[in-house]
Amino acid sequence: LARSHFKMLASVCVEFCIAVDVLDVLFDDVYHAFQKASRSDVYLDLLEPYILTDKLKRLAPEVLQAFVQRFRENGKLVNVERCMLHLDPTALDFNMLTRLLKTHRLHSATYRIYVEGLGDFVAPLEIALDACHEG
């Protein structure tokens, strides 16, 4: 099938899973079906507009990691950071997320995760100072 068919299918799946609040199906069965068809790129690309419009407030750890990897490979880490500012930090795997954000130097999202996710106002300042020293 053509990419456009997979894009349409992914869109229907995402819309349905969000509408009936079965995100576990979206992040498990649907994601793995697209992986099996070697079209996880279509699935991952389609998540961005749903995140940016606040229709999708969390991602499963496996999907989040693949999402970041996909956008990194395409040189679009700024899009990842923009998405991280819309996701609910309390619904994410904090350790994995902070590691990914620090590794890719996505500072705004890192600060938000600490402040809104943990109520920690000191760690973001320490991270900012470390980033300044690293150059």
CORWOVEN-V398151 format. One record per residue. RES is the residue in one small letter. D_CENTER is the distance of its C-alpha to the mean C-alpha in whole Angstrom. Layout:
<<RES,D_CENTER> <RES,D_CENTER>>
//
This chain:
<<l,26> <a,25> <r,22> <s,22> <h,23> <f,20> <k,18> <m,21> <l,20> <a,16> <s,17> <v,19> <c,18> <v,14> <e,17> <f,19> <c,17> <i,16> <a,19> <v,21> <d,18> <v,18> <l,14> <d,15> <v,17> <l,14> <f,12> <d,15> <d,18> <v,16> <y,14> <h,16> <a,19> <f,17> <q,17> <k,20> <a,21> <s,20> <r,17> <s,14> <d,13> <v,14> <y,12> <l,9> <d,10> <l,11> <l,8> <e,8> <p,11> <y,11> <i,8> <l,10> <t,13> <d,12> <k,13> <l,10> <k,9> <r,8> <l,6> <a,9> <p,9> <e,10> <v,7> <l,4> <q,7> <a,8> <f,5> <v,6> <q,10> <r,10> <f,10> <r,12> <e,14> <n,15> <g,15> <k,12> <l,11> <v,12> <n,10> <v,6> <e,9> <r,9> <c,6> <m,6> <l,10> <h,9> <l,8> <d,10> <p,11> <t,13> <a,12> <l,9> <d,11> <f,12> <n,14> <m,11> <l,9> <t,12> <r,13> <l,10> <l,11> <k,14> <t,15> <h,13> <r,15> <l,12> <h,15> <s,14> <a,11> <t,13> <y,16> <r,14> <i,13> <y,16> <v,18> <e,17> <g,15> <l,18> <g,21> <d,22> <f,23> <v,25> <a,22> <p,20> <l,24> <e,24> <i,21> <a,22> <l,26> <d,25> <a,23> <c,26> <h,28> <e,26> <g,27>>
//
